[in-house]
Amino acid sequence: MCGRYTYKFTWRQIHEHLAAFNIALAEAALEMADPPARYNVAPTTDVPVLRALKGADHTLDTAAMRWWLVPHWSKEPSTKYPMFNARSEDAASKPSFRGPFKYRRCVIPASGFYEWKKLDDKNKQPYYITRADQHVLYFAGLWDCWRDELESCSILTTTPNAEMAELHNRMPCILEPENVWAWLDPGVQEPEAVQGLLGPAADGVLETRPVSKRVGNTRNDDETLTHEAAR
């Protein structure tokens, strides 16, 4: 699963990173205020999201969405069921996610994420996970719009790679930058055409380190949460 993550990049930094892969952020997006750096992003909060800009090839729009998907057909924006993650293996067939999987795919950019390793029946150790090259993490996601007033998203998850297998049995689907447009391309609406992008990150792409248990409290949101804890 992915239940906490961090974000510290500007729109310009993301634009420049993706430019090498023939992807651009729309000019209007670059003129928007940058999202504030966050070091303990939790479900139900608003998060920065990337999606295809209508009518423009290889160009991305930006948005702020609630991280807890609310299907457009819901009677109310409830948090009764955990909708901040979706299993990539079967999301395309689930009522809440099959429409977004076809028509409303998105990318949630991040600088890192947290996972808790079970030590024994009473203790868990939090770990912070980043790309080894420290570039942007691009989480594959789905979004929807409820009653034209609430846009929300979910992060897709998959089986773990070698680094994550030591911590947890799931991990977010992390897209390589060269695959970002392939995932977002609105001209592709067959789930089978993008399903192959949703496997675990290649071994060696990520690095992990134990961090303070302070991250367990969502009121704590500072950069020291990402610092390696004393062993």
C-alpha angles and dihedrals in degrees: 000000000000114000104152133028144160134238129191108147128112122228088247092055091051091046092052092046093052094042089080087063096048093258124126137186114234116260091241089055092052090054093056121098113268118251111256117256111266127192102183109034111178134188118280092033123111113261136184114260136186124213138162115283110237114254096005125102118227091357126124133210124206130224143167112237137175110256097231114072118237111193114232090240096055117122090222138001093262127172092202093116125044103253100157091094132038127194107244092209095067107010092107090064099043118100093230096049110026095085094048090044089061103035112011111047118154143174125235109205118214141168095215145329140222132238132178121229115208110234098175139328092295107029137065129178118215118224130195117221127198138159109277088232091050092233124138119295111224110204114200108235147169128225139192139181122232116209092333090286110078125049114191139171146202131209117232118229135201142175116302129263122223096282095046096043088073090058110031144352094242137046137178117272102254117199121210108234092248088061098049095095093042087059095044100040105127090203089069111076104154111100091214090062094062103026091093090064092064104073123114120288113270115268111269096028092101136051127198137201135178114251140186120296086232086091088074089075111071091207088071108083113157137115094255088074088074095051118107113263122230111267 
